[in-house]
Amino acid sequence: MTKKSNHVVPTLSGGWSVKKLGTSKAIRNFDSQEKAIEYGQKLSQNQKTDFYIHKKNGMVQNKYSFSTNK
């Protein structure tokens, strides 16, 4: 079983998106990474999922776990 997670990823237009693992469509788009992180962190806390923040090059910068299964 794959763990559920949300990701802050860069967009082709220079903005940032919050996406759920395995989907291509963004949950929400933002102009800044900071705003995307703020939204994504709250979403992941509410959903009790893992939360990944990606750099502009797509590599994972940080990971946080809000899941109850540790």
N, C-alpha and C positions, 0 to 999 in steps of 0.2 A: 504494500500500500504506500502510495506517495504521500508525503506530508504536504499539507496545504500551506501555501505561502503567498505573500504579496511582495512585489518588487518595485523599486523606484528605478526607472531606466531612462536613458536619454532618448529623445525623439530625433528624427531626421531634420526637423525644422529648427532644432536648437533648444527646444524646451525639454520638459521632463514629464513622464507619465507614471502613474501607479497602475500596475497590472497584476492580475492573479496568475500564478504559475500555470502554464499550459494554454493560455489564451493569447490571441493576437490583439484583441481589442482592449483599449485602455479603460480602466474604471473611471479615471479622471486625468485631465491634462493640466499642466502648470507651466508658468513662465520661468520659475526658479526651482532649483533642486531643493532649496530650503523649505518652500511651501509644500512640495511633493512629499518630502520626508515627514513634515508635520502631519499631513493628512494620512499618509500611509501608516505611520506609527500608531495613530489613534485607531485606524481601521483594523490593524493587526491585533491591537490590544483587545478591541471589542470582539473580534472573531477568534481570538486565542490561536493565532497562527504565527509562523515564523515570518520575519521581515528582513528583506535584503535591500541594501542600498548599493547601486552600481555607480562606477565612475563613468566619465564621458566616453571612455574606450570600451565600455561594456563589462569590464571586469568587476567582480564583487569587491566593494570597499569595506562594508560592515554587514554583520548579520546579528539579528536580535531574535530571541525566542520568547514568544508570549504564550506558547502552547502549554497545556496542563500536563502533557505527557513528556516528562523530561528524563 
